[in-house]
């Protein structure tokens, strides 16, 4: 049973990403949202920033799916370890589609305010993604 509003928001966010529903994703974020994604050169700012990011990933991986590995909620702070799975069918980081299935782990550190994500730090295995699409060698 979900009793904490932050759990409801996190469930909504995960469901929206997995449904590839950009509008539902954006609805989970505060108007003054600020985010850092380790793969992007500039921070995400406001609704426009998260919309652009969501569209980018959903276009690059049309079958993108997230699963929760672990989640810790303490007050308005959330640590969410996740795994994503998707087929690289669109351009990402100026890399043309490879058609390869990619599995990547990451962690999102979120700050919630008024039942919205106000800040986010997204640290994920960019090198692992590059290995899986054939741009980096296997480390042995």
N, C-alpha and C positions, 0 to 999 in steps of 0.2 A: 504494500500500500504506500503510495506516495503522499507524504504529508508536508514535505518541505517544498515551497514554491520553486527553489532553485533546481530541484530534481525534475519538476515539470518542465521548466525552461530547457534543461539539458536534454530531456526526452524529445521535446519539440524540435530542438536544434538537430539532433541526430536523425530524427524522422524526416525532417525537411531536406537535409543533405542527401539522405538515401533515396528520397523521392525525386531528387533533382529539381526541386521547386525553389527557384531563386527567390521568389517573393516571400515564401515562408521562411527561408533562411534569413533574409534581410529583416523580417519582422521580429527576429530574436535579438536584434542589435539596437543599442541606444543611438539617438541622433548624433551624439558627440563621440561616437566610438573611435578608438584609436587602436591599431593593431600592427604587430610586427610579425612578418612571415620570413623565416630565414632564407627563403628562395627568392624573395623580392627585393629589389634595390631601394624601394621607397616604402615608407609606412602606409598602411591602409588608414584612411581618414573618413569618418562619417559613413553614412549609408552608401554613398557612391563608392567608397573604397571597398566595403565588404561585398557589394553587388559585383563589382569588377572582378574581385578575387573568386567569388563563387562561380561566376560565368566562365572565367578562365579555366578553372579545374574541371567543371562539368563539361566544357567543350573538349578539353584535352582527353578526358576519360568519361565518355557518355554513360558507361555502366558503373561509375564510381560507387563504392559501397564502403561505409565505415562500420567497424565494430569496436565496442569498448573493451579494452584490456583491463583497465583499472580506473577508478574514479574516486577522488577524495574531495569532499565538500566541507569546508570549514568557514563558517560565517558567509561572507560574500566572495570567498576565494575558491576556485575550482582547479584541481589538477586532473586532467583527463588524458590518460594514456590510451592510444587508439591504434588500430591497424586499418589501413585502407587497401582496397583491392580494385583494380580496374584495368581496362584495355586501353593502351595508348593509341588513340585514334584521331587526335587533334594536336596542333602545335602547342608546346609548352616550353617556356624558357628558350624560345627561338629554335627548338628542336622539332623537326617535322615528325609526323606520326610514324611509329614503327610497327604498329599492330601487335606489340608484345603485351602480355598480361603482366602487370606489375603489382607487387605487394610491398607496402612500405609501412614502417612503424613511426609514430611520432607522439609528441606530448603537446597539449594545449593548456596554457596557464591562463585562466580567465578571471576577470574581476566583474562581478555582477552588481548592478544598481537598478533599483526599481523594476526588478524581474526582467532585465535586459542585459546583454553582454556589453559592458562599457569599455573594457580593455582586453586585449588578447596578445599573447606571445605564443607563436607556433614554431616549435623546434621539431624538425623531422629529418629523416635519413635521406637527404638529397643525394649523397654518394650512392646509397643503395638503389635509389631510383635510376641513377645514371648507369649503374652496373646492370640492372635488369633490362634496360632498353639498349644495352650494348655499347655504351660510350665510355665505360671504365672497365678495366679488366677485373676478373675475380681476384680477391686478395687471398693468397694461400700461404 
